[in-house]
Amino acid sequence: MASKVPSSEMKGTILSELLPEGHPARCQLIPEKESVGQEDHPRARYQLITKKESLDQEDKLRRCTFGKRDNMKVNKTILIVGETGTGKSTLINAMVNYVMGVELKDKVWFEIVEQENGKQSESQTTGVTVYEVFGYEGRRVPYSLTIIDTPGFGDTREIEKDNMIAEKLFQLFRSDKGIHQIDAVGLVIKAAMNRLSDRQQYIFDAVLSLFGKDMEKNIVAFITHSDGMAPKNALEAITTAKVPCAKNEKNHPVHFMFNNRQCEPFNAVYQTRPAYHHLQEQVWNQGLKSMEKFFTFLNNIETKSVKMTEGVLRERKQLEAVVVNLQERVKEIEGKQKEIKDTQNALEKHKNEMEENKNFSYEVEEMYKDKISVDTLGNWLIFNDGATICTVCEENCHYPDCWWVSDLSLCSVMKNNHCTVCTNKCHFTKHVKGNEKYVLKTRMVTRTYEELKRKYDLGEKGVGEKENLLIRLQKELVELTHKKTSLVEESYQCLIILEEIALKTVSLSTAKHLDFLIVRMKETGDVEKVKKLEEMKKMVEEEHQEGYLRRFGNYIMRKVKR
């Protein structure tokens, strides 16, 4: 028999039971767009009224709280990651309804994710939002619920904005008011997906590369838009992409299926037909069983502190900044090496003048540092780009992906108030954050023999002057070679540490350094380390589609050319 549309009085009673602290202050009716009136809908949709708090200056990290927290009760936290259009918002709303104890017979549906003109509001689609639901412990689950919703960018044209996800999670984990533990990471994928798209691959890589290896057993797949059948295609897509996650006894990714239809109003016109009423019950019960399975898993899985995650995030950012800085210093050394070799060649050409202690001039290519403006990407300066530079070492300590901080001591490359990147590890007060960075340039300059002698502190008529000068030049060349080898080794060790601490072996942001390092490591003659770097590169190429790497490479080239 078809269910009847509940009266206004009955709906009021149901709301009073589901919202024990009272309404309508805690929820607001969402007008339906169908042509029939609201009273014809058997299920009314309500927007939960949450307490909103911005956790950063740019309002790209927000908290929306429903209910009052009881610190004596357990809280579980879920991080949701997925591409736009996979049904993340519907899934989040479904989780909230489950925790609140909403049943099919209640004829109501609550939404915590806000909508704006049919689309998610800008703050939710471009930033990280933390949803908290308190006061329902014991209804269906013995704990309160926190859901971290990440924006679903992933378009290769929006890599700059994608990188913001990692930075905002970093801020969230380190903030006193932020999140300090995670119970599950849910990767949202459509059931019909037979391969991860470039966008999904990048989103998953960007987020998972932030975590330590201890998080792997807490990562699960949320299969959305499911028809109830085994999601063979979606699971194969996850396995093929080598996404790290928890595995079941069959060595398949741990997954939970959701139909994303529980929220549909099922127009009252169809309620007179038993077939549709039966379908509605099927859809609801399928979603209910899926939620029961997931929240049972959530109750049994070991909670992971984000202290290690924060450590991975900070160390990863420090190491990557160090690698970038080291590469610049290697290039600077290579420039000096070339200058010395040019000088040696010039002396060889003028050996007669040297024997007679006559002055002469010669030209060499000199490397020097200059400052250039950083491309600020329009309105995104406060979220991306810019550079933190050391005014003492005259080096770029954090570029690219240097996010805005009002206090440079809080910059992710700083540790104990000192920079972890620049040559002298200077105090943060010796650094400046702005829209300029240092670049290496070359120019032809004219030098004289007299200038060269003064540089190496040789007298005008010193005995063996020529030999001493050549020896000193060769000695400096050898010292530079040793210094370069040391910097290459330091870069290598940074990448090895990244591999050891990160859940994802090598992220795309790290992979761009491999080619540079492989060439320099070959120069040192260390065959084993060259082999290791080439294996890391091969692993990246296997994990990521060739076409996407090409587009990512083009993006990196654009960044390098700035």
C-alpha positions in Angstrom: 0.0 0.0 0.0 1.3 3.4 -0.9 2.5 5.6 2.0 0.7 8.8 2.6 2.1 12.3 2.6 2.6 13.3 6.2 0.6 16.2 7.5 2.3 19.4 8.6 1.5 18.4 12.2 3.0 15.0 11.8 6.1 16.5 10.2 6.4 18.8 13.1 6.4 15.9 15.5 9.0 14.0 13.5 11.3 17.0 13.4 10.9 17.4 17.1 12.1 13.9 17.6 15.0 14.2 15.1 16.0 17.6 16.3 15.7 17.3 20.1 17.1 20.8 20.8 14.2 22.3 18.9 13.4 23.7 15.4 12.9 25.6 13.1 16.1 27.4 14.3 18.1 24.2 13.5 16.8 23.5 10.0 15.1 25.3 7.1 12.7 23.8 4.5 14.2 23.5 1.0 11.7 24.5 -1.7 11.2 21.8 -4.3 11.5 22.8 -8.0 8.9 20.4 -9.3 5.6 21.8 -10.6 3.6 20.1 -7.9 3.3 21.8 -4.6 5.5 21.1 -1.6 2.7 19.4 0.2 2.5 16.8 -2.5 6.0 15.5 -1.8 6.1 12.5 0.5 9.5 13.5 1.8 10.4 17.0 2.7 14.0 18.2 2.4 15.5 20.4 5.1 18.8 22.4 5.2 20.5 22.0 8.6 21.4 25.3 10.1 25.1 25.0 11.1 27.4 27.2 13.1 30.0 28.4 10.6 33.6 29.2 11.4 36.4 30.2 9.1 39.7 28.6 10.1 41.9 30.7 7.8 42.0 34.3 6.5 40.9 33.4 3.0 37.8 31.4 4.0 39.2 28.4 2.1 39.2 26.3 5.3 35.8 26.2 7.0 34.0 24.4 9.8 30.2 23.8 9.8 29.0 22.4 13.1 25.6 21.0 13.9 24.9 20.3 17.5 27.0 20.8 20.6 30.1 18.7 21.2 30.4 16.6 24.3 34.2 16.1 24.9 33.4 13.0 27.0 32.0 11.2 24.0 33.9 9.6 21.1 34.2 11.3 17.7 35.0 9.6 14.4 36.6 11.6 11.5 36.3 10.7 7.8 38.2 12.4 5.0 36.3 12.4 1.7 38.3 12.7 -1.6 36.8 12.6 -5.1 36.4 14.1 -8.5 33.6 16.6 -9.1 30.4 14.8 -10.1 31.0 11.5 -8.3 28.3 12.2 -5.7 30.4 13.4 -2.7 27.8 15.8 -1.4 25.0 13.3 -1.6 27.1 10.8 0.2 28.0 13.2 3.0 24.3 14.1 3.4 23.4 10.4 3.5 26.0 9.8 6.2 24.5 12.6 8.3 21.0 11.3 7.9 22.1 7.8 9.0 23.9 9.1 12.1 20.8 11.3 12.9 18.6 8.2 12.8 16.4 9.2 9.9 14.1 6.4 8.7 12.1 6.0 5.5 8.8 6.4 7.4 9.9 9.8 8.7 9.4 11.3 5.2 12.2 13.9 5.8 15.7 14.3 4.5 18.3 16.6 5.9 21.2 18.2 4.0 24.3 19.6 5.7 26.1 20.5 2.4 24.7 23.9 1.4 23.4 24.6 -2.1 23.4 27.9 -3.9 21.3 28.3 -7.0 21.4 24.6 -7.7 25.1 24.5 -7.3 27.5 24.1 -4.4 28.5 27.5 -3.0 31.9 28.8 -4.0 33.5 28.3 -0.6 32.6 24.6 -0.7 33.8 23.9 -4.2 37.1 25.8 -3.8 38.1 25.0 -0.2 38.2 22.3 2.4 35.1 22.1 4.6 34.8 20.3 7.9 31.3 19.1 8.8 30.6 18.2 12.4 27.4 16.5 13.7 27.0 16.2 17.5 24.2 15.1 19.8 23.2 11.8 18.1 25.6 9.4 19.8 23.7 6.2 20.5 21.0 6.5 17.9 22.7 4.4 15.2 26.3 4.8 16.1 28.0 5.3 19.5 30.0 8.3 18.4 29.6 11.8 16.9 30.8 12.4 13.3 33.2 14.7 11.6 33.5 14.7 7.8 36.3 16.6 5.9 35.2 17.4 2.4 37.9 18.2 -0.1 37.1 20.2 -3.3 36.9 18.0 -6.4 39.1 20.0 -8.9 41.5 17.7 -10.7 41.2 19.4 -14.1 44.8 19.6 -15.5 44.2 23.3 -16.1 43.6 23.8 -12.4 46.7 22.1 -10.9 47.5 25.3 -9.1 44.2 25.1 -7.3 44.5 21.4 -6.7 47.7 22.0 -4.8 45.7 24.2 -2.4 44.0 21.0 -1.1 47.2 19.7 0.4 48.1 23.1 1.9 44.7 23.5 3.5 44.8 20.0 4.9 48.3 20.8 6.3 46.8 23.9 8.0 43.9 21.9 9.3 46.1 19.2 10.9 48.5 21.6 12.6 45.9 24.1 13.9 44.9 24.0 17.5 41.3 24.3 16.4 41.8 21.7 13.6 41.7 18.0 13.1 44.1 15.8 15.1 43.0 12.3 14.2 41.5 10.5 11.2 39.6 7.2 11.2 39.0 6.7 7.5 39.9 8.2 4.1 37.1 7.6 1.5 38.0 7.7 -2.2 34.7 8.3 -4.1 34.4 6.6 -7.4 31.4 6.0 -9.7 30.4 2.3 -10.1 30.5 2.5 -13.9 34.1 3.8 -13.9 36.4 1.3 -15.6 39.6 3.4 -15.3 40.6 6.4 -13.2 40.4 9.6 -15.1 43.4 11.9 -15.2 41.6 14.2 -12.9 40.9 11.4 -10.4 44.4 10.1 -10.6 45.8 13.5 -9.8 43.4 14.2 -6.9 44.1 10.8 -5.2 47.8 11.2 -5.8 47.9 14.8 -4.4 46.0 13.8 -1.2 47.4 10.3 -0.5 51.0 11.5 -1.0 50.5 13.6 2.1 50.0 10.6 4.4 52.4 8.1 6.1 52.3 4.4 5.4 50.4 3.8 8.6 47.3 5.2 7.0 47.0 2.6 4.3 44.6 0.3 6.2 42.2 3.2 6.8 41.8 4.1 3.2 38.6 2.7 1.5 36.6 3.1 -1.7 33.2 4.6 -1.7 31.5 3.2 -4.9 28.6 5.7 -5.8 25.7 5.4 -8.2 25.7 1.7 -7.6 23.0 -0.7 -8.8 23.8 -3.2 -6.1 25.9 -5.5 -8.3 29.6 -6.2 -7.7 31.5 -3.1 -8.8 34.1 -5.1 -10.8 35.1 -2.2 -13.1 35.6 0.3 -10.3 37.7 -2.1 -8.3 39.8 -3.0 -11.3 40.3 0.7 -11.9 41.6 1.2 -8.3 43.9 -1.9 -8.6 45.3 -0.9 -12.0 46.0 2.6 -10.8 47.9 1.1 -7.8 46.0 3.3 -5.3 47.1 2.4 -1.8 44.2 1.2 0.3 42.9 -1.4 2.7 42.4 -4.9 1.3 39.9 -7.6 2.2 40.6 -11.4 2.5 40.4 -11.7 -1.3 43.0 -8.9 -1.6 40.5 -6.6 -3.2 40.1 -3.0 -2.1 37.8 -2.6 0.9 34.8 -0.9 -0.6 31.3 0.2 0.2 28.5 0.7 -2.3 26.0 3.6 -2.3 23.1 4.2 -4.8 22.9 8.0 -4.2 19.1 7.9 -4.5 18.0 8.0 -0.9 17.5 11.7 -1.1 15.2 11.7 -4.1 11.7 12.9 -3.2 9.7 10.3 -5.1 6.9 12.5 -6.3 3.6 11.8 -4.6 2.0 11.1 -8.1 4.0 7.9 -8.2 3.2 6.9 -4.6 -0.2 5.6 -5.7 1.7 2.9 -7.7 2.8 -0.1 -5.5 5.8 -0.8 -7.9 7.2 2.6 -7.2 6.6 2.3 -3.4 8.5 -1.0 -3.5 11.3 0.6 -5.4 11.6 3.4 -2.9 11.9 0.8 -0.1 14.5 -1.1 -2.0 16.6 2.0 -2.6 16.3 3.1 1.0 17.2 -0.3 2.4 20.2 -0.8 0.1 21.5 2.6 1.3 20.8 1.7 4.9 22.7 -1.6 4.6 25.7 0.1 3.0 25.8 2.6 5.8 25.6 -0.1 8.4 28.6 -1.9 6.8 30.7 1.2 6.6 30.0 2.5 10.1 30.7 -1.0 11.5 34.1 -0.8 9.7 34.6 2.7 11.1 33.9 1.5 14.6 36.4 -1.3 14.4 39.3 0.4 12.6 42.2 1.9 14.5 42.1 5.6 14.8 45.2 7.3 13.3 46.8 10.4 14.7 47.5 13.1 12.2 50.7 13.9 14.1 52.6 11.6 11.7 50.5 12.9 8.8 51.4 16.5 9.8 55.0 15.4 10.0 54.9 13.8 6.6 53.3 17.0 5.2 55.8 19.3 6.7 58.8 17.1 6.0 57.6 16.6 2.4 57.3 20.3 1.8 60.7 21.0 3.4 62.4 18.2 1.4 60.8 19.3 -1.9 61.8 22.9 -1.2 65.3 21.7 -0.4 65.5 19.7 -3.6 64.5 22.7 -5.7 67.0 24.9 -3.9 69.8 22.3 -4.3 69.1 22.1 -8.0 69.6 25.9 -8.3 72.8 25.6 -6.3 74.0 22.8 -8.6 73.3 25.0 -11.6 75.2 27.8 -10.0 78.2 25.6 -9.4 78.1 24.3 -13.0 78.1 28.0 -14.1 81.2 28.6 -12.0 82.9 25.5 -13.3 82.3 26.7 -16.9 83.7 30.1 -16.0 86.9 28.5 -14.6 87.3 26.3 -17.6 86.9 29.3 -19.9 89.5 31.1 -17.8 91.9 28.1 -18.1 91.4 28.1 -21.9 92.1 31.9 -22.0 95.3 31.5 -20.0 96.5 28.7 -22.3 96.0 31.1 -25.3 98.0 33.9 -23.5 100.7 31.7 -22.0 103.4 33.8 -23.7 102.1 37.0 -22.1 102.0 35.2 -18.8 105.6 34.1 -19.1 106.6 37.7 -19.7 104.2 38.9 -16.9 102.3 41.1 -19.3 98.7 42.1 -18.7 96.1 41.0 -21.2 92.3 40.8 -21.4 90.0 37.9 -22.1 86.2 37.2 -22.1 84.3 34.6 -20.1 80.7 33.8 -19.5 79.7 34.9 -16.0 76.8 33.5 -14.0 75.0 36.0 -11.7 71.7 36.3 -9.8 68.9 38.6 -10.6 65.4 39.2 -9.3 62.3 38.8 -11.4 58.6 39.1 -10.7 56.6 35.9 -10.0 53.5 35.2 -12.1 50.8 35.6 -9.5 48.0 33.9 -11.4 45.6 36.7 -11.1 43.5 36.6 -8.0 45.3 33.5 -6.7 48.3 35.2 -5.2 47.2 34.6 -1.6 46.7 30.9 -2.3 49.6 30.1 -4.6 52.9 31.1 -6.0 54.8 34.0 -4.5 58.2 33.1 -3.1 60.0 33.1 0.2 63.6 34.2 -0.3 66.6 34.6 1.9 68.1 38.1 1.8 71.4 36.8 3.2 72.1 33.8 1.0 70.2 35.3 -1.9 68.3 32.1 -2.6 64.8 30.9 -3.2 63.8 29.0 0.0 60.3 28.2 -1.0 59.1 28.3 -4.6 56.9 27.2 -6.3 53.7 26.5 -4.3 54.6 28.9 -1.5 51.3 29.7 0.2 50.6 32.9 2.0 51.4 33.1 5.7 51.3 36.3 7.7 54.1 35.1 10.0 57.1 33.6 8.1 58.1 31.5 11.2 55.0 29.5 10.3 56.1 28.8 6.7 56.4 25.1 6.2 60.1 25.3 5.3 60.9 26.8 8.7 61.9 24.7 11.7 62.7 26.1 15.2 62.5 29.6 13.6 65.3 28.8 11.1 65.1 27.9 7.4 65.7 24.3 6.5 66.5 25.2 2.9 69.0 28.0 2.4 72.7 27.5 2.5 73.3 29.1 5.9 70.0 28.0 7.4 69.2 31.6 8.3 66.7 32.9 10.9 63.2 33.5 9.5 63.6 37.2 10.0 66.2 37.2 7.3 63.6 36.0 4.8 61.0 37.9 2.8 57.7 36.6 1.3 56.7 38.5 -1.9 56.2 38.3 -5.6 59.9 38.2 -6.6 62.3 35.3 -6.8 66.0 34.9 -7.6 67.0 33.5 -11.0 70.4 32.6 -12.5 71.4 34.5 -15.6 74.6 34.6 -17.7 76.5 37.4 -19.3 79.8 37.9 -21.2 82.3 39.9 -19.2 85.8 41.1 -19.9 88.5 40.2 -17.4 92.2 41.1 -17.2 95.2 39.1 -16.1 96.0 41.6 -13.4 92.4 41.2 -12.0 92.8 37.5 -11.9 96.1 37.7 -10.0 94.6 40.0 -7.4 91.7 37.6 -7.0 94.0 34.8 -6.1 96.4 37.0 -4.2 99.4 36.6 -6.4 102.2 39.1 -6.4 103.3 40.8 -9.6 106.6 39.0 -9.9 105.9 35.9 -7.8 108.1 32.9 -8.5 106.1 30.3 -10.5 103.3 32.7 -10.8 101.8 30.9 -13.9 102.0 27.5 -12.2 100.5 28.8 -9.0 97.6 30.4 -10.8 96.8 27.3 -12.8 97.1 25.1 -9.7 94.6 27.4 -7.8 92.2 27.4 -10.6 92.3 23.6 -10.8 92.0 23.3 -7.1 88.9 25.5 -7.1 87.5 23.4 -9.9 88.0 20.2 -7.9 86.4 21.9 -4.8 83.4 22.9 -6.9 83.1 19.3 -8.2 83.1 17.9 -4.7 80.6 20.5 -3.6 78.3 19.6 -6.5 78.6 15.9 -5.7 77.7 16.7 -2.1 74.6 18.6 -3.2 73.5 15.9 -5.6 73.9 13.3 -2.8 71.8 15.5 -0.5 69.1 15.8 -3.1 69.1 12.0 -3.5 68.8 11.4 0.2 65.8 13.9 0.3 64.0 11.8 -2.3 64.8 8.6 -0.5 63.4 9.9 2.7 60.3 11.1 0.9 59.9 7.5 -0.5 60.2 6.0 3.0 57.8 8.2 4.8 55.1 8.8 2.2 52.2 6.4 1.4 52.5 7.2 -2.2 56.0 6.2 -3.3 56.7 9.3 -5.5 54.2 12.0 -6.0 54.0 13.8 -9.3 55.3 17.0 -7.6 58.4 15.0 -6.6 58.8 13.1 -9.9 59.7 16.3 -11.8 63.1 16.3 -10.1 64.1 12.8 -11.1 65.4 13.6 -14.6 67.6 16.4 -13.4 69.0 14.2 -10.6 69.6 11.1 -12.8 71.8 13.1 -15.1 73.9 14.5 -12.3 74.1 11.2 -10.4 75.5 9.6 -13.5 78.3 12.1 -13.5 79.3 10.9 -10.0 79.6 7.4 -11.3 77.4 5.9 -8.5 75.7 3.1 -10.5 73.5 1.8 -7.7 72.0 5.2 -7.0 71.4 5.9 -10.6 69.6 2.5 -10.8 67.5 3.5 -7.8 66.4 6.8 -9.3 65.6 5.2 -12.6 63.4 2.6 -10.8 61.6 5.5 -9.0 61.0 7.2 -12.4 59.7 3.9 -13.9 57.3 3.5 -11.0 55.9 6.9 -11.5 55.4 6.3 -15.2 53.6 3.0 -14.5 51.4 4.6 -11.9 50.3 7.6 -14.0 49.0 7.6 -17.5 51.5 8.8 -20.1 49.1 11.4 -21.5 48.5 13.0 -18.1 52.3 13.0 -17.4 52.8 14.8 -20.6 50.2 17.5 -19.7 51.7 17.7 -16.2 55.1 18.1 -17.7 53.8 21.0 -19.9 52.5 22.6 -16.7 55.9 22.2 -15.0 57.7 23.7 -18.0 55.4 26.7 -17.9 56.3 27.1 -14.2 60.0 26.8 -14.9 59.9 29.4 -17.6 58.3 32.1 -15.3 
